[in-house]
Amino acid sequence: MPTLTQYEDAFLAATEAGDDEAAATLYQAVKQKRIDVATTSENPFDDISDWDEFTYGWDRGSNDIGNWYTWLESRMPTVVGTDKDTYSDEFLSASPEQRLAMLNQEKEGKLQQEYPELYALSAQGKESGWTTTGDIVKSLATPTTLAPLGGVKYGVKGAVALGSLLSTQYTLSDQLASGRDINAGELGVSAAIGGVASGGFYKVAQKLGERSARKVVNAANDNVDKMNYAAAEAVRDGVPAEEVGDAVRKTLNITKDDAAANLEVAEYKFKVPETAEEAKILIEATDDITSSASRYKKGGWAADAFSTISDRVGYINKGLKKNLREFDMKTQIAKHQKLQEAQPFLVAVNRLPAAEKKAVSMHLSNGDYDAVEGILGRFGNITPKRSKVSYTPKEAVDNMRNMLSKTADELDGQGLTVNRVEDYFPRVVKDYDGLREAMGKPARGRFDLQLAKAARALKVSVDDLTDAQREDIINATISGRGVSGAGAGKLKFNKQRTVDNVTDELDKFYKSPEEALEEYVVRSVDAIGESNFFGKSRKLSKDGKGLDYEGSIGAAVDDLMKAGDMPIGAQTELEGLLKGRFEAPKLTPSKFFQRFRTGNYAFTIGNPFSALNQIQDLGLSTVTQGLMPTISSIFGKKVFKLEDFGLDNFIINELSTVGDYSKGLNKILAASGFKRMDQFGKEVLMNAAFKNGRKMAKKDSKLLRTKYGEAFGDEYPALLKELSEGKVTERTKMYIFSELADAQPLNMSEVPLNYAKMANGRLLYMLKTFGIRQLGLMRNNTVELWKEGHKLKAMQNALLFSTIPPLIGATAAETQDFILGEGFDVNDIPDQMASKLLAMGMASRYDLSNITSGQVSDTLANLVAPPVVTYEVAVKDIANAFEYVFNGTEPDEQLLENTASKAPLVGKFLENFFYGGLEKRLAQTNKEDFYGK
C-alpha cells in the first residue's frame, strides 16, 4: 500500500506531465489517504495547522443571526436570498422543510469538500481546541453578544433578564435552523444559563452545552444504528418478526428500558426490514455499525477541571458510583470510630506540658508504655469533650493499644503486610534526611545496608523503594530489627528488638504521637477499604502494605468491560478517574502551600458573616428534598447526625487537607460560628433526605428508581422497603450519605480530577470546590434528569434553583447589612438575589462590571486565581509602616488598617465601625441609588 508521501509525489508528477486524468484520480487518492492517516493517528491534529482547525470551526459554526437567516431563507428564498438567480427550480418548488434540509446538506457538503480530514475526525468524535474556539468565536460574532451588557444600567437584574431572553432566542433559532422540533425544556435550561452567564459568556456556555448534548444524541444515534443493524441480521437469518426485538436485545445485551431510552433521545427510528432480501441489501450498504462504539470520547479539559470524579464515574456506571460512595462512607466512619477509641489517650497527651509531651513521644517510640502511663498518671484522669465517662491513664493507653491491635488484625485479614512488634506504636518520620544525618556514621551505614538488602529482596533498585518502605526500614534499623527477606513481594523483619535507642536527639525528626497515630489510622483504614472496594480485582503493591493501583484499576475496568457494564471506549477515562481518586490523593501539598492555604481560609471565611451565608444551604435542601421535609428537619427531631457518619468535625474536603496547620483554623471556624452553621445545614439536608426518601419509597417513585435502581441493583427492593418503613440500616445510611455527597464536597470523590492530581495546584481550587459541587448538583437535577425522561421535574428544579437559594442568600445578605448598621431594606432583595444567582454560577456583579469596562482578562484571572487579597493588604500595610518609620511619610490609611479589616472574627466590625467602612458603603449605596446600579 503506497504511503501518503508516495501518493503526493505521484500527483505532482502527473500534474507536471500534464496528465489531467491521472492527476484528478491521484488527487482523490491523496485526499482519502490524508483522511485515513488522520483518523488512525494517535495525534491526528499534529499535521493540521491551527488556522485550518480554527476556520473549520468557524465555517461549521453558527450564530443567532445566521440561524434566523437560514430559517427565513427556507421560508422566503426569493425575499431574503442574496443571490436569487442561483436557486434551482427544484429548490424553489420544495416545501420549507425540504428547502431547510437542502441548505443544511449544502453546508455539510462544503465542509466535507474543504476540510476532509477534520470532517472525518469530527465524525469520530475527535475535535481540537482550535476547532471549538472557532465555533465559539463564530457564535459570538453577532450584535446580540454585547446586548446584555446594556442591561447593566438597569442593575444586575437587567443584565440577567436580558441575558436569559437572548439565550432563549439563540436556542430557538438553532432549533429552527437545524430542522429540529421546538424543545421547551431545552429553552428553559438555556434561559437559566443565560441568566447566570450574561453577555458573551452565555453563548460560550450555550455552545459548550450544545457540545455535551450533541454527544448524548450522537451516542443514542449510534445505539439505534446498532439496533437496526442487529434487526437486519435477525431478519436475514430467518428470525420471525415477533421475535426480532428479543433477538436484537440479546445480540446487543440491552434491556427493553435501555432500548426505549435510546429511542427517546435518538434522531433515528427503529426499523425492521420486511424481507430477508431487504435486510441483505441494508447490511451490504452499511458499514459495521458496532464499530461506531469506538467513537466514545472521554471528558476533556473542562470535565477534568470542573466535573466531580463521582459524577463522571456515575455517567459510566451508576453501580460503580454507588460502590465508590460506599467506600467513602465506610472509611470515614471507620476512621472516626478508631480515633474515638483513642480519644482519651489523645486528650491525655495533648494536655501535657511541652517537656512531658516530649518524654512521652520518646517513650512511645521505644515501646516503653510503663513510662508513658507513669507520666500521664501524674495529671489525673481524662474526660474527653462531650463525654460523660472518665478514664484512668491506664484505661486510655489500653484502649489505644487495643485499637492498634484490632487494626493490625483487619490488615492481616486483607492479606496486607503487618509488622507485628511487641509494644508497637506507629512512628512517622517528618524529616527523613535530617534523621539519617543525625543517626551517626555507623547507624547510617547499617541503614544503607538494610536499604540494599530490602531492594534485593523485593527485586527493585534502592531508588525504587517507596517512602513507606524506607520509613519501615529506618525504624527497624534504629530499633535493632534488620530486614530478614521478602515473601510474596513483602518485606520481612527480624521480630526481636535488640536495641531501644530512639533518643531525644532523634525524636525531633518524627511527627508528634497525635499526628502519627491519626496518620496511621487514616492509612490503615484506607488500605482496608481499598482492598474491599476492588475485591477480586485487587493487586497488592510490592511492599504488601497497600494496593498496586495500576494493576488493580486495570483489572477492575477489564472485569466491567467483560461483563458489558460500561460503554465501549470508556475504559481509558474510567482508569484515569479511579487513579485520580485512589492514587493521586496520596500526594500532599508542600508546607508552604499548606500554610498559605490555612492563612487564607482563616482570613476569608473565619468570621460570623461567612457563617451567616451558610444558611443558603437550606435552599439546596428545599430544592432537592422538598419544602416540608426541610422545614420539619429544621425544627423537628433529627434521626441522623453527622457523627453517625464520622463527619462531626468535618466541613468540606478542601478544609480537611490543610495539613498540620489546621488546629488554629478549626478554632477560628468554631469561634466564628461557621462550623456550627455548616453542621446545621448538613444535618438538615440529611434528615430532609430521609423524610423525602421515605415518601418516595412508599409510592415507588419513578424518580427514586431512576436515580438509585441501577445503582443498588438487586438490593434496590430492600432499600425501597427499608426507606418506606423509616428504618436506619446500612442501605438507608448509604442513601442518606449519597444525597449529602451530591450537595457537599465531602471527600476526594466529590472534587474534580485536576484537584486530586495536583497537590500544590489545589490552591487554585481554594473556596471553589463547594461551588463546583453545587454546579454538579444543579446539572444532575436539571440536565441529566431531563435526559432520563423526567422533563417536568427538571424544569421545576431549574426554576427552583434560580429562585429559592438566591432568595435565602439575599435575605442573609440583607441581615448582614442590618448587623453592620446599614439597615434591612426589602427593596434590595431583588438585587441581592441577582448577585446570589450569579454566585451560583461562580460569577459576580463585579465580573459584569469588569466586562463592561473591557477587563475580561481580570474576570478570568479572578475565576482561576486563589484569593490573595489578605496577603496583598498585609504587604501594603508593611510598606506604609516602612514609609512612615523611615521617611516620615503619612500613609493614606491608618497604620495596619487594611490588615486589621481582614482579621479573622473581628475584621468586618473593625472595618465597619473603626475604619469608616459603614460611611463608605452608605455613600456607595446613595451613589448607586442616584445613578442606577
N, C-alpha and C positions, 0 to 999 in steps of 0.2 A: 504494500500500500504506500503510494508516494506521500512524502511529508508536505506540510504547508509550504515550506520554502521551495520545494521542487515544483509544486503547482504554480506558485507565484513566478518562478523563473520561466516556466513553460509559457505562462500567459504573456509575460513581457517579450519573450522570443517570438510568439505568434503575432503580437502587435507590431513589433519591429519588422517582421517579414510581410506585413500587410494581409495576413490570413485572417480576415474578419470572422469567418465562420468558426474557425478553431479558437480564436480569441474569445468569442462570445461563449462558447462551450466551456473553455477553461476558466473564464470569469465566474460562471456559475459554480464551477468546481471549487474555486478559491473561496467563494462566499460560504459554501457548505462546509468546507474544511475548517474555515475560521470558526464557524458555529460549533463544529464537532470538538475542536480544540478548547474553545471557551467553556462549553457545557460539561466537559470531562476533566477540566483542570482543577486542582486544589485551590489555586489562586487565580480565578478567571479574570479578575479586573486588572491584573498586573500589566497586560499587554494592550489595555484600552485606555485612552487618555482621559484624564479627569474632565476635560472640556466636553468630550463626546458623551460621557456619562451624565454630565450636568444638562447638556442640550437635549438629551434623550428624555430626561425627567421633565424638562421644560415643555418639550413638544407633546409629551404624553399627558401632561398635567392639564388642569383646567382651573378656572375661577368662576365666580358667580356671574360676571358679565358675559364671559364666553358661554357658560351653560345656558343662560337665558337666550343668547343669540342663536345657539344651536337649536333650542326648542322652538323658538319663533320661526327659524328658517324651515323647520319641518312642517310648520303650520301655514306659513305665508311666504314661500320661497321667492315669489316674484315681487314681494313688497320689501323684504328686508335683505335679500341676497345682494351681494356687491357685484357679482358678475352673472347677470341673469341669463346671458346667452349660453353659458356653459351647462345649464341644466338640460338633461336629456328628456325626451318625451316620456320615457319610462318613469323617470323620477317625478315629473310633474303630474302624471296620471295616477301615481301611487297614493295610498292613504297616508295621513300624517304619521302614523305609527311605522309604516313601511319606509317612508322617507327618513324618519329618525334613525331607523336601523341602517339604511344605506349610508347616511352621513357618518355614523359611528364605525361602520365597516370600512369606509374610505379612510378614516383616520387610522384605524388599525393597520390597514394595508400599507399606508405611507410609513408608519413606524417600522413595520416588518421589512420594508424595502430599504429604508435609510439606515436602520440600526439593527441589522440581522442578528449579531451576536448578543447585544443587550436585550433584544426582544425575546430571543430563545432563553436567555438566562432568567428573565422575568417569568417566563412560563414555568420555570423550575422553582420559582420562589426565591431566586437569588437576586439581590439588589445591593448596589453600593450606596454609601452615604452621599456621594455626589448626585446620584440619581434622585434620591429622596429630597435632597436640598433643592435641586432644580424644580421638582414637583411642587415643593412648598413655596419657593420664590414665585412660581407661576401663580399659585393660589393667592399670593399677597399682592400681585401686580394688578390692582384694581382700586378704584377710588374708595370703595367701602372699607378698605383696610384701616384707614385712619378715622373713619366716621365716628366710632365710639369715643374717640378722644375729644370730639366736640361736645360730648355729653358731660365731660368733666366739669364744665362751667355750671352745670346743674347739680354738682356734687357727685360723690361716688355712685349714688343711686342712679344718676342719669347715665353714667358710663356703663354700669352693669345692665340697666334696662335696654339701652341701645345695643350693647354687645349681644344680649340674648336675642333681640329681634333680628339683627343681621346674621347671627349664626344660624337661626332658624331658616331665613330666606336662602342662605347659602346651601344648606342641606336640601331644601325643597328644589332649588334649581338643579342640583346634582341628580336628585331622584328623577326629575322630569327629563333632563338631557340624556340620561343613560337609559331611559325607557323603563325604569322600574316603577312599581306601584308606589303611591304615596304612603309612607310609613309613619303614622302618628307617633309611635314610640320613639323612633329614631329622631324625629323632630323635637320631642320633649327632651331627650338626652342632649341634643345639640344646643337647646336653649340653656340648659344647665351649664354646659361647657362654656358657652359664650358669655354667660353672666359672671363666671369666675375668672375667665381669661379674656377680658375685654381688649379691644384694639386688635392689632395684627396677631396677637397671641392666640385669639380664639380660632383663627384659621389654621395656625400651626397645630393646635390641639385637635381641630377637626380633621386635618389631614392624617395625623398620627392615628386618630381614632378610626378613620376610614381604612388605613392600612391594617389595623388589628381586626376590624370587622371583615375586611376582604379576605383575610387569612381564614377566618372561620367559614365563610361562604365557600371559599376555594376547597377547603377540606371536605365540606359536605358535598360539593360537586364531585370531587374525586371519589368519595364513597358511593355516591349514587351511580357514577360511571362503572365502578366495580360491581355494583349490584346488577346493573343492566347487562354487563358482560357475563356475569355468572348466570343470569337468567337465559341469555342466548346459548350458553354452553349446555344448560339443562334441557332446553327445547331441542337443540341439535342432537342430544344424546337420548331423546325419546322420553323424557320425564313428562308425565301427564300435567296438563295445565293447572289443575287444582293443587299439585304438589310442588310447583315451581318455587313458590315463596319459601317453603320449608327447605328446599334444596339450596336456594341462594343463601339463606341464613346459616345453613350447615357449612357450606363452602367457605363463607367469609367469617364464620364463628361469631355471629352477632345475634342479638335478641330482637324481638318484634319492636320493643321500645327503642333500641338503637336505630333500627331502620326508619321508624316513624320520626325520630328526632332529626335524622339526616334529611329526610324528605321535606320536613317542615322548613329547614333552613336553606336547602339547595335551590338553585335556579333551574335544575333539570327535574324531569319526572321519571318515575319508574316505568319502564316499557318492557313488555314481554312479547317477543316475536310470535306471530300467529302460526308460522310453519317452520319446519326444520330447514327448508331451503333459505328462507328469510334470515334465520339465525346464522347459517353458514356465511351468507353474504355480509352480515353485520360483523361477525368475528374476523373475517378476512380483511374488512375495510378498517378495522380498528386495531391500533397498537395494543400491546398487552397493558390493559388498564391497571393491573395490580402494581405495575412499576411506578404509577403516579404517587404511591405512598412514599416514595423516596423524596417527594417534594417537601416533606415536613421540614420546617425551618425553625431552628431554635430561637428563643428570645434574644434580641440584640442588646446593644449597649444600654438602651433605655430600660429594658427589663432588668438587666444586671444592676443598674443604678437605683431604680425606683420601685421594683416589684419585690414583694417579700418571698423568701425561699418557700415557705409553706404554701402560699397561693400557687406558685408555679409548679410545685410538686403535685398539688391538687388538680391542676389543669391536665396533668399527665395521667394521674391515677388517684382517685379520691380515697381509696383504701389505704394507700401508702401515706397520704397526708394525715389520715387518722392515726396510723401507726406512729408517725413522726411525733404527733402531738401527745400520744400516749407515752412515748419515751420521755418527752419533755415534762409531762405531769408527774410521772412516777419517779424520775430522777430528782425533780425539785422537792417532792415530798420526802424521799429517802434522805436527801441531804439535810433537810430541816429536822427530821426525826433523829438522825445521828448526832447532829450538833446540839439538839435539845438534851440528849443523854449526856453529852459532855459539858453542858452549860454550867452546872455547879463548879466543875473544875476550872472552866474558863473564867468565871466570875472570881473565883478564889485567886487565880494568878493575876488577873487584871487589877485587883485591889492592892497588890503588894507594892511596897516602896521599890525604887529602882534597884538598889543593891540586892534585896532579897529576890526580886524577879530574875536578876542576872544569875544568881546562885541556883535558883530552881531550873533555869534553862540549861545550865551546865550539868546539873544532876540528871535531868531528863535525858540529855544526850548520852550520858554514861549508864543509863538504866538504873540509877540509884533511887528507887521510889521511896525507900525508907527515909532518906534525907529530904525528899520532896515533901512527904507527909509531915515531917518534923517542922519544916519551915512554915507550911500552911497552917499547922496546928497552933502556932503562936498567935494567929489572928482570928481564932474562933470559928464558929460555924458559918455556913454560907446559905443565904436565902436569895435566890435569883429574883429578878424583877417579875412581877405578875405571877409569882408562885407563893403558895401558902405553906410549902414544905421547906423545912430547914435541913441542911446536910452537914454532917461532920466532914472534916478534911479527908478522912479515910474513905468515907462513902463517895465523896466527889471523885477521888482518884480511882476507886474501884469501878464506878460507873463508866468513867472514861476508858479504862483498860478493858472492860467487858465489851464496850462498843468497838474498840480496835480489834479484839479477838473475833467478834461476830463478823466484822467486815472482812477480816482475813479468811474466815470460813466461806463467806459468799464469793470472794475472789477465787478461792480454791475450787469451789463448786462450779465455776465457769471455766476451769482449766487455765486460769491466769496465774502468772508467777507470783508467789508469795514467799518472801524471805522471812521465815519464822525464826525470830530471835527472842531469847528469854529477856523479859523486862523491856520489850520493844516500845519505843516512842518515835514517831516519824521525825526525821530531820531533813530540812530543805536548805540547800546551800543558796545563799543570795549573792555571794562574791566568789565564784569558782577560782579565778586567777589569784585573788588575794589569799584564799585558803591554801591553795597549792604552794604559794610562795612562803607562807607562814609555817608550813609543815616542817621546814628544815630540809637540808640536802638528803639525809638518809631516808626520811619518810617519802620525799619526792621520788627518790629512786625506787622505793618499794611500790609506790603508786604507779609510776610509769611502767614498771614490770608487770603489775596487775592489769593495766590497760592493754598491754601487748598480749598477755595471756588470755584476756577476755576476747580480744579481737580474733585471735587464732581459734578459740573455742567456737565463736559464732561464725567463723569463716568470712570475716569482713576486715577492712583496714581499720586502723585506730581512728582515722579521721571520720569513718562512717559510724562510729559509736554514737548513740543518741545522748542527749543531755541527761535523761533519766538513768541510762546505763552508767554514765560517768559519775553521777551522783551516788548510785549504789556502790560503785567501786571505791570511791573516795571515802565513803562512810565505813565500808568494810575494812579498808586499809587502816584507817585511824583506830578502829576498834579491834584490830588484830585478826580479822577474818578474811582470808585471801580467797581468790577465785579458785574453785576446785575443778571446774569444767563446765560443760553445757550439755543439755539434753533437750531434744525437740526444739532447738533454737532458743533455749532459755539458759541464762547464766545460773550456775550453782555456786554456793559459797560454803566454806567451812562453817559448821554450826557453832563451834566452840569460840567463845570470846576470850582471848588471852590477855588483852590489854584494855583498860578503860581510861583512855588518856585524852579525852576532849577537854582541853584546858581552857582557862579563862581567855587566853590569847586567841585560841581557835574559835571559841564560841561566838565571837562577834561577827564571824563570817557566815553564820547561819541565821535564818529567819527566826523570829520570836516563836515561842511554843504555840501561841494562839494562831499565828499565821500558818505555821507548819501543820498544825492539826486540821485547820479548815481546808488547807490546800490538799492534804492527804484525803480527807473525806470527799472533796469535790472530784479529785482524780479517780478515786476508787469507785464511787457511785457512777460516774460517767463510764468507766470501763465496764462495769457490770451491766449497766443499761444498754450500752452499745452492743455488747455481746448478745444480749437478749433481742435487741432490735434486728440484728442481721441473722440471728438464728442459724439455720443450716448453711447460709451463705458466708458465715463468719470465717475469716482467715486471721490467724494471730500474727502479731509483729515478731520480729526476730528475738526480742528480749522476752516475749511472752507476757509482758505487763499490760498490753493493750492490743488493739487490732492493727492489722495491715490494711489500712483504709483502701488503698488502690485495689488490692485483691478482693476484699470483702464487698466493696461497692460494685466492682466489675461482675462478681458472681451474682449479686442480688439483682442487678439490672438484667443480666443474662437470663436469670430464672423468670423474671417478669416477661421478657421477650418470648421465651419458650412457651409460657402459659398464655400468651396473647393478651396480656393485661396492660399493654401500653401501646401507643401509636408507633408504627414503624418509623424509624428516623429520629425518635425522641431520645434514644439511648445516650447520645453524647451530652445532650442538655441535662438529663437526669443525673448522669455521672458527675457533671460539674456542680450541680446543685447539692448533691449528697456530700461531695468533697468539701464544698463551702460550708455545709452545716456541721460536719463531724471533724474534719481535719483542720480547716482554717482557724476555728476559734481557739486552737491551742496557742496561736500567736498572741503575744501580749504587747501593748504599746510600750515605748520607752518611758523611763521615769520622767523625762522632761515633758512628754506629751500627757502623761498621767497628771502631773502637777498642773500643767496648763489647763487641762480639761476640768479638773476639780475646781480650780480657782474660778473659771468662767461660770460653772454651774452655780457656785456659791453667790456670785455677784449678779447673775441674771435671773435665777428663779428662787433664790433664798430670801424671799420677802413675802409678807402677808397678801399682797395683791396678786402675786402668781398663784398663791393658794386659792384666792377667791375665783380666779379664772378657771380653776379646775371644775367648778360647778357646771361648766359647759358639757362635761362628760355625761351628765344626766340627760342631755339632749340625744346623745348617741343611743343610750338605753331606751329612751322613748321611741325613737325611730325603729330600732331593731327588735325591741321586745314588746312594745305597746305602752300606751299611756297608763292604764290601770295597773298592770304588773309593776311598772316603775314607781308609781305613787305608793302602792301598798308595800313595796320594798323599802321605800324611804322611811315610812313611818311604822311599818309592822315588824314583827319578829323575823330575824334573819336565820334561815335554815343553814346557809353556807357562810362561812367566814374565811378570810384569807389564810388564816393559819391552817385550815383544812388542806390547803394546797402548798403549804410552806412558803406563802407569799406575804406573811405579816410584816416582814422587814424589807419588803421589796417595792420598788416603784416601777421602773422600766429597765430593760436590759442595758440601755445606754448608761444608766447610773449604777448598774451593778458591776461594771467593769472598769471602774476608775482606779483600781489598784490599791496600793497600801495607804492612800491618802484620803480615804473616804470617811473616816471616823468623824472628822470635823465637819465635813459636808453633811453627814447624816444628822448631826446635832443641829446644824443650821436649818435644815429642811424640817426637822421636827419642831424646832422653836418657832418657825415662821408659820406653822400650820399646814404647809404644803403636803407633808407626808400624810397627815390625818385626812385631809380633803381627798387626796389621791386614793387612800384606802377606802374611804366612804364611797366614792364613785365606783370603785371596782366591786365592792360588796353589793351595792345597789344593782349593778348590772348582772352580777351572778345570780342573785335571788330573783330578779325580774325574769331572767332567762329560764329559771326553774319553773316559775309560775306560767310563763308563756309556753314553755315546752310541754308542761302538763296539759294545758288547754288544747294545744295542737294534737298531742298524742291521743287524747280522748276521742277525737273525731278523725284520727288517722289522716292528718293534714297532708295534702299533696306537697305543700311547701316543705314540710319536715322530711318527707320521704325523698324529695329531690335532693335535699342537702345532705342527709345522713343515711339514706337507704343503701346506696352503693358503698359508702364508706364503712358502715358497720357490717354489711354483708349478711351472713347467717345470724348474726347477733341482733339485727335490727328489730325483729319481732319482740325479743326480750327487752330491748331498750324501750320500745313503744309501751309495753306492759308496765315496766317499772316507772317510767315517766308518768303515765296516766294515773298510777296509784300513789304518786308522790313519794316513792322510796328513794333513799340515799344508798346507791350501790356504786360499784366500780364503773358500770356503764353510764349511769346518770352523772357521776362526777366527771367522767370523760366528756360528756356532752356539755356540762357547765364550763369546764376548762376550755373547751374548744370555742364556745361562744365568747368567753373572755379574751382568748387569744386572737379572735377575729378583730377585736377592737383595741387591743393593747399590745405593744411590742415586749412580750414577757421574756423572750429568750432569743437565741440565735436563729431559730426557725422563723421568727417574725420580723426579720430585718432583711434588707436587700443583700444579694450575693456580694456586691462590692464592699459593703460594710464588713462582712465576715472575713473577706480575703485580705483587707488592708488593715494591718494593726495600727500603725500611726495614722493612716488615712481615715480612720474612724472619726478623727477630729472634724472632718468635713461634714459629718452627719450629726454634729452636735445640735441638740434641740430640734432635730428633723425627723427622727425615727418615729415619733408619735404621729406626726403629720403624714408620713408615708404610709404607716399602718392604717390611718384614718382614710386616706385616699383608696387604699385597697378595700377597706370595708364598704365604702360607697360604691366602688366598682362592682364588687361581688353582689351587692344588694340592688343594683340597678342594671348595669350592662349584662353581667353574667346571668342574672335572674331572667332578664329578657330573653337571652339565648336559650335558657332552659324551658321557655314557654310560659312563664309567669309574667305576662306583659303588663297586666293591670297593676299587679303588686309592684313591679319595677317602676312604673310611672308614679304610683303613690309614694314610693320611697324617695324617688328623685325630688318630688315636691316637698316631702317632709325634711329631707336632708338640707334643702335650701332654705328652710324656714325655722324649724324647731331649734337646732343647735345654735344658729346665729341669734335667734331671739333670746335664748337663755344667756348666751355670751354677751349680748348687748346690754341686758339687764345688769349683769355682773360689772360691766364696764361703767355704767352709769352709777352703780353703787360705789365703785371705786372713786369716781368723781365726787360723789357726795361726801365720802370719808375725807377726801383731800380738800374739802371746802368749796367745791365748785357747784354744789347743789345737784339734785336729781331732776333732770329735765326730760319728761316723756317725749317731747318733740325731737329729742336727739336719738331716740331709739332706732328709727329707720336708718339714719346714717351709720350708727354703730352696727346695725345688722349687716349693712353692705360691707363694712370693714371686716366683720367676722366671717361673712361668706367668702370674701377674698382670701382670708387667712386659711380657710379650709382647703383652698387650692394652693396653699403655701405662697400666697402673694399678699400685697398690702396696698393701701391707698397711696403710700409713698412710692411704690413701684409705678403706679399710674402717673403720679406727678413727675417721676424721673423720665418716663416715656414721653410725656407731653413736652418736656424740656429737652428732649433729644438724648438723654443719658441712659440709653438702652443698656450699654455695657455695664453701667453701675448697677442696674437692676439685676442683670445676670450674675454679676460678681457677688451681690448681696445674697442671692439664692444659693450660690455654691459655697462661699467662704464661711468659716465658723465665726461666731460673734467675738470680736476682739476689742469692742469699744471700751471694755473695762481697762485693758492694758493701754489703750490709746490715751484715755483721760489721765491715767496714772503717770504716763510719760510727760504729758502736758503739764501736770501739776509739778512734777520734779523740775522740769525746765523753768517754770515760773519761779520756783523756790530758788534755783541757782541764780537766775537773773536778779532776784531781789537781794539775795545774800551777797553776791559778788559785785553786782553793778548798781545796786540800789534802785533798779527799775521796778516801778509799781505795776503789778500784773493787772490784767483786765478783770480777773475774778479774784475772790478771796483765796488766800493760800489753801490748797488742798480741797477747794470747793468741789471740783469735778470728781475726785476720788471719793470723797465723803458722800456725795449724792448717789453713788453707785454701791455704797457699802451694804453688805447683807443685813437683813432685818430692818434697819432704821434708815437706809439711804433715801427712800422715797419721802419719808417725813422730813428729813433734813433738807432735801432739795426744795420741798414744797413750802415749809414754814420758816426756814432759816436762810435759804439762799435765793428767795424770790421766785421760786417755781410757780407758785399759785398766781402771782401777779402776771407772770409771763403767759401762762396758759389762758387766763381770763382775757388778756389783751389779744391773744391769738384768736380766741373764740369770738370776741367782738369784731375783729377784722374779718373773720370768715362770715359772720352774720351779715356784715355790711356789703362785702364784695361777692359773697357766694362761695360755697365750699368747693 
